[in-house]
Amino acid sequence: MNHQPRKPVTARGERTRCKLLDAAEREIGESGFHTASVSSITRRAGVAQGTFYIYYSSKEEILRELVENIGRTLRASLNDAIDGLTDRIEIERQGLLAFLEFAVRNKNLYRVVLESQFIDEAIYRDYYLRLAQAYTAKLQQAQQAGEIRAGSSAAQAWALMGIANFLGLRYSVWEGRLPPDDVIETALAFIRGGLSPD
């Protein structure tokens, strides 16, 4: 049975919860889930250890909320980056760039998601399934409008997510920078070639 984190009822409680999440993100991202402890998280957050248990019952529970929060934050960031765009290929371009910039700014968050697969595969799977579900729906709309090649919009979504994921891992996480321009342009040419209608 999944325990639901307790939501604070005061502004002060919400600030404390956010401090715990931020500390957990940094602690797990830098040290790994197994090395991180409730005491190291609360020490980093600057709160008493007992405070952790007001909001979360375990490290697994805060990890679950962290990954869900990453997904929400990423989706909001991508939506902001493509807001107002109507050309699907340009949407893909701006979306890819926004994802890579997000990964550079949020290296620990990226690592938290990667590590979650070894703690609770359902957390990891749900993160990607939610991204894919929203992406698939948008690509299906673009197909129906004749903007991109017909086919399985789910396959297109997973392929595009794979490109972004591994470019982000290779450059944003491992090197802490955006890919070189020629790498981005090559990836975008690949995407354009795969999506452009016949």
ChimeraX attribute file (.defattr): number of C-alpha atoms within 10 A of each C-alpha:
attribute: neighborCount
match mode: 1-to-1
recipient: residues
	/A:1	3
	/A:2	5
	/A:3	9
	/A:4	13
	/A:5	17
	/A:6	12
	/A:7	12
	/A:8	14
	/A:9	8
	/A:10	9
	/A:11	9
	/A:12	10
	/A:13	14
	/A:14	14
	/A:15	12
	/A:16	19
	/A:17	22
	/A:18	13
	/A:19	18
	/A:20	25
	/A:21	21
	/A:22	16
	/A:23	19
	/A:24	28
	/A:25	27
	/A:26	22
	/A:27	23
	/A:28	24
	/A:29	21
	/A:30	16
	/A:31	13
	/A:32	17
	/A:33	20
	/A:34	10
	/A:35	10
	/A:36	17
	/A:37	17
	/A:38	18
	/A:39	14
	/A:40	16
	/A:41	25
	/A:42	21
	/A:43	14
	/A:44	16
	/A:45	22
	/A:46	13
	/A:47	15
	/A:48	12
	/A:49	15
	/A:50	11
	/A:51	13
	/A:52	22
	/A:53	14
	/A:54	14
	/A:55	20
	/A:56	20
	/A:57	14
	/A:58	14
	/A:59	18
	/A:60	15
	/A:61	15
	/A:62	21
	/A:63	24
	/A:64	22
	/A:65	16
	/A:66	21
	/A:67	22
	/A:68	18
	/A:69	15
	/A:70	19
	/A:71	19
	/A:72	15
	/A:73	13
	/A:74	18
	/A:75	17
	/A:76	11
	/A:77	17
	/A:78	19
	/A:79	14
	/A:80	12
	/A:81	17
	/A:82	18
	/A:83	11
	/A:84	9
	/A:85	11
	/A:86	11
	/A:87	12
	/A:88	19
	/A:89	20
	/A:90	14
	/A:91	18
	/A:92	17
	/A:93	18
	/A:94	17
	/A:95	19
	/A:96	24
	/A:97	20
	/A:98	20
	/A:99	22
	/A:100	25
	/A:101	19
	/A:102	20
	/A:103	26
	/A:104	22
	/A:105	15
	/A:106	20
	/A:107	21
	/A:108	21
	/A:109	26
	/A:110	22
	/A:111	19
	/A:112	26
	/A:113	23
	/A:114	15
	/A:115	19
	/A:116	23
	/A:117	13
	/A:118	12
	/A:119	15
	/A:120	13
	/A:121	12
	/A:122	12
	/A:123	21
	/A:124	20
	/A:125	13
	/A:126	14
	/A:127	20
	/A:128	14
	/A:129	13
	/A:130	15
	/A:131	17
	/A:132	21
	/A:133	14
	/A:134	13
	/A:135	19
	/A:136	19
	/A:137	14
	/A:138	15
	/A:139	23
	/A:140	21
	/A:141	13
	/A:142	19
	/A:143	19
	/A:144	12
	/A:145	9
	/A:146	12
	/A:147	18
	/A:148	22
	/A:149	19
	/A:150	17
	/A:151	12
	/A:152	12
	/A:153	22
	/A:154	17
	/A:155	12
	/A:156	21
	/A:157	20
	/A:158	18
	/A:159	15
	/A:160	20
	/A:161	18
	/A:162	12
	/A:163	15
	/A:164	20
	/A:165	17
	/A:166	13
	/A:167	22
	/A:168	27
	/A:169	19
	/A:170	15
	/A:171	17
	/A:172	24
	/A:173	22
	/A:174	12
	/A:175	12
	/A:176	17
	/A:177	16
	/A:178	20
	/A:179	18
	/A:180	9
	/A:181	9
	/A:182	9
	/A:183	12
	/A:184	17
	/A:185	13
	/A:186	11
	/A:187	18
	/A:188	19
	/A:189	14
	/A:190	13
	/A:191	18
	/A:192	17
	/A:193	13
	/A:194	15
	/A:195	21
	/A:196	14
	/A:197	12
	/A:198	8
